[in-house]
Amino acid sequence: MFRASRLTPCQPLRAAGLAVLGLALAAMPALAAAHDPHPIDIGAARQLPLGTVVTVEGSVTVPSGDFSSSSFDEGFAIQDHTGGIYVSVATNLGFTVRQRVLVTGQLVDSFGLLTLVPASDSDVEERGHGQRVRPLWVRTGSVGAANQGRIVRVVGVITQPVEPDPPFGNKVFVDDGSGPIRVFVNSSTGIDVSSLAQGQLLSVVGFSSAFNDPEIDPRFQSDLREPANP
């Protein structure tokens, strides 16, 4: 994500990253004009070089602005049968889960998260009702590049006290025995983490993301719950 800093030493790097992103965006209109708007699979788009302009289509899995407290944008995420991706836009376009959206944008790396950046709002088109996306079950130690951009589910034990990271959100670490994964609960989601405690068994559903290291970003209160059948 675009977090300015979860750790103070990252601030200069963040500033440099935004400068590079700004230069990339400045060059995008010319690139977009020459791009064939026919959509390709998101999984195929994810394999292309950074800087490539692509058109993809999928169902919304992360509502517009849900991660704004750490991304500093009003982006959303989409997924098709081959993969998912975060779309970074400055305007809240009001997308909700299961809307079908067509997006043309440039592939950009943001601290390890592959992101699609449209040149303008006109490069984002709502196309009705999309397919339901079911979470992909993974082990906590397997959250990463292979499933980045998808909605995933893990079940594990909370390994340490919830760690506030104001104003961005809260960090929760869970482990199912395969290795810990950071769960980043964005303040902008409104999710209440006050009932979470070290040693608790927790089911987590969310966007497989990254901020230097892999993480899961839940979207709704219902994404964090005690497993029905531990």
Secondary structure as UniProt FT lines:
FT   HELIX           8..10
FT   HELIX           11..33
FT   HELIX           42..45
FT   TURN            46..47
FT   TURN            50..51
FT   STRAND          53..62
FT   TURN            64..67
FT   HELIX           68..71
FT   STRAND          76..79
FT   STRAND          84..87
FT   TURN            97..98
FT   STRAND          99..110
FT   TURN            111..112
FT   STRAND          113..117
FT   HELIX           121..123
FT   STRAND          124..129
FT   STRAND          136..137
FT   HELIX           140..142
FT   TURN            145..149
FT   STRAND          151..158
FT   STRAND          163..165
FT   TURN            166..168
FT   STRAND          169..175
FT   STRAND          180..186
FT   HELIX           187..189
FT   TURN            194..195
FT   TURN            198..199
FT   STRAND          201..210
FT   STRAND          214..217
FT   HELIX           221..223
FT   STRAND          224..225
//
